[in-house]
Amino acid sequence: MTTGAPVIEAKNLDLTFQTNDGPVQALKDVNLTVNKGEFVSFIGPSGCGKTTFLRCIAALESPTGGALTVNGMTADEARRNRAYGYVFQAAGLYPWRTIAKNIKLPLEIMGYSGKEQEERVSKVLELVDLAGFGGKFPWQLSGGMQQRASIARALAFDADILLMDEPFGALDEIVRDHLNEQLLALWARTEKTIGFVTHSIPEAVYLSTKIVVMSPRPGRITDVIDSPLPKERPLDIRDTPEFIEVAHRVREGLRAGHADV
């Protein structure tokens, strides 16, 4: 496992939304350190604040209490410094742009030269095993290929952190397994720090070096599990006693979070 200096640090983090029906506390007293090169999954029931926490890291939401740093600066400063790429639940590709032009979009906005855009697109298409598909339109690709293109777009400007909000949730199990394998291989090649939201216990255990278990609203961390699994993980590792033991601990953490509400 590659670990180094803290990349993301949350201390006593709170977030309360003001709604027409009164305040809603989405996050409560969240404390977490994510080190460089870690693959950290966030798992919990719907509405527990997994995505909200990811959005706080990306400066898409503003905490109402506590402290949050990304690369030693505020989340907003990190956003302006292009510290992360973000992959949403839906691929979000523009249908009138080819795959290559979809990937180029953030590079165009950031003012990269045409030559550098071409070089970066070629590199990330190869990284996600889509070399040769740059000239296709999104509707010509399967759902799994579209999500890989979305990942390529997030990688195009080579941010150190990759934030992924349930990117494979809508895909069937066979495609999901394949993309899980590819994502681990991509992580090994790039050594990015990855924050990954999921509802799936097997997915969280298979992918992660660290699993963060969250409770129902208000979202709190009920357990942080450092995975004992090796970095090289064939799919059949899911049948091993070590894998089953970690999955059991995640399940128990989820049950404990419900019991505490």
N, C-alpha and C positions, 0 to 999 in steps of 0.2 A: 504494500500500500504506500502511495506517495502522500506524505503529509509534510507540512511546513508551517509557516507563520499563519496565524488566524486571518482568514479572508472575510468571514462574516461573523460579527459578534452582536448578539442581542442581550440586553440586560434589563430585566424587569419591564419588558415591553408590554404596553397596553394599547388597545385601539378600540374606541367606542364610536359607533356611527350614530349620528343624530337623525332620527326618522320622524315621520308624522305621528307615529304611535309611541314616540318616546325614544330614549337612548337604548341602543343595542350594543352590548359588549362583545366584540368579535374575538379579541385576544386579551388574555389576562396573565400578567407576570411571567412572560416567556423569557427564559434564559437559555441561550444556546451559543456554542462556538463551533464554527465550521473551519477546518484547516485547509490549506492549499492542497489541491489534488484529491480531496475526498469526494466520494459519490454519496450524497445524503438524500435519502427518501423521506418524505413526510406522508404519514398515513393516519387516517382517522375517519370517522363518519362524516356524511355530508353536513356542511354547515359548521364544521369544527374550526375553521380558520386556516386550513392548510394553504389554500390559494391566497387568502388575505395576507398571510405571512410572506409568501413568495412575492406578492405585489408590493409589500413594504420594502423588501430588499431591492426591488426594481424601481422604487420611488414612484410607483403608480398609486400607492396609498400612503397617507401620512399617519404615523403612530400618534396617539394622544398622551402617551406617557412612556417613561423609560428611555433607553438609548439604543441606537442601532448604528453600527458602522460597517462599511463595505470597503475593503482594501484600506482600512484605517481612516476613511473619510465618511462624511454623511452619505446616505443613499443617493441624495440628489446630486452631490458632487461626483459620486461614482457613475451615475447615469450620464452626466455631462462628459465624463472622461471615457465613456464607452467601455465600461468595465465588464459588461455582460451582454449576452444574447438571450432572447426570450422566445420560447416555443410555446404557442398556445394550444388549447385542446383541439381546435380546428386548424387545418393547415393555413387557411387565410391567404391563399394564393390568388392573385388577380387573373381572372380567366382570359383576359385579352392580351396578357403578356406571356411570352414563352417562359419555360422554367428558368433558363439562363437570365432572362430579363427580370423575373421575379427576384432572383437571388441578387441581381445587380442593384435593386432598388435602394437598399440602405447605403450602398457604396456610392450611388449617384448623389443621394442626399448629403453624404459626408464629403463629397467633392473629390473622390479618387479619380485619377486620370483614366481615360478609356483603356489604355494598355494594362494598368494595374487591375482594373475591373475584370478584364478578360482573364488575366492570370489567376486572380482569386477565385473566380467562378469555376474555372477549369480545375483548380486544386480541390475546392470543396465538393464539386460533383464527384470527383474521384474518391474523396473521403467517405461519402455516403453511398458509394456504389451506384451512381447514376451517370457515370461517364457515357456520353453518346446520347443522352436524353435532353440536353440543354435546349435543343430546337423544338421540343414538343410543347404542347399546351397542357395546362393542368388536367383538362377533361380527357386527355389521352393517356393519363397515368392512373394506376390503381390508387386506392386510399392509402395504402402503406407507402407507395412511392411518393405520393404527395406529401406525406408527413416527413419523409426523408428529405424532400426538397425544402420543406420548411426548416428542418434542422440545418441544412446547408446554408440557407439564408441567414440563420442566426450565427453560424460559424464564419460567415464571409469576411467580417472585419476583425476576426481573430481575437475576440474578447477572451479574457482568462476564465470568466464564469459563464456557465450555461444554465439558465433557469428554464425548467420544463414543467408545464402545468398539465398533467394527465394527457400527454401527447398521443398515447396509444389506446385510450379508453374506449374509443368507438370502433376499434378494429376487432376482427374475429381472433380467436385464440391462436390459431396456427400462424397468422401474420404477426400477431403480437409477440409470440415466442421468437420468431425470426428477427423482428426488429429489436427485441431485447438483446439478442446475441450480437447484432450489429452495433447497437449502442455501446455495449461493453467493449467491443473491439475498437470503436471510435474513441472511447474514453482512454483506453490503453495507449492509443497512438498519439492523442493530443495532450494528455495529462491535464485536461481542464478540471476545474472544480465544478461539480454538477449538483444542483438542487432540483429534486424531482418529486412532483406530487402524484400520488396514486391512491386508488381505493383497493388495490389488489395486494394481499399479503404475499403470495408467491412472487409477484413482480418486485415488491419492495425488498424481499430477502435475497432474491437472485441478483439484483443489480447493485446493491448498496454496500459501502464500507461502514455506513452508519445509518440506522433507522430511527427516525423521530416519531414516536407514537403520541397522537394528540387526542384530547377529550372532546366530547360535545361542547357546544357553546356554553359559557365563554371558553374559547380555545386555550387550553393549557397543555404543557408537555407532561405526559404521565410517565414516559420512559424514553431513554436514549440508549440504543443497543449498538455496541461496536461489534461488527460482524467478525466471526472467527474464520469465515470461509476464505480460501485462497483467491488471489486475483484472477487466476485462470479458472473460468467456470463454465464447463460444458453444461448443456441443459439438463443432463441426467444427474447433475449434482443435487437436483431437487428431490431425489429419492434417497439421499444419504441421511443418516441419523443427525449429523451436524445441522443440516438445512432444516430438517423437521423440528429440531429443538429450538432454533431461532424463530421459526414460524410460530411455534407454540408460545414462545415468550411474547411475540407481537400480539397474538390473539388474546393472551392474558392481559396485556397492557390495555388493549381496546375494551375488554370487559371491565377492567378496574376503572377505566375512565367513565364508563356508563354508570357504574355502581356509585361513583362519587357525586354524580349530578343530583 
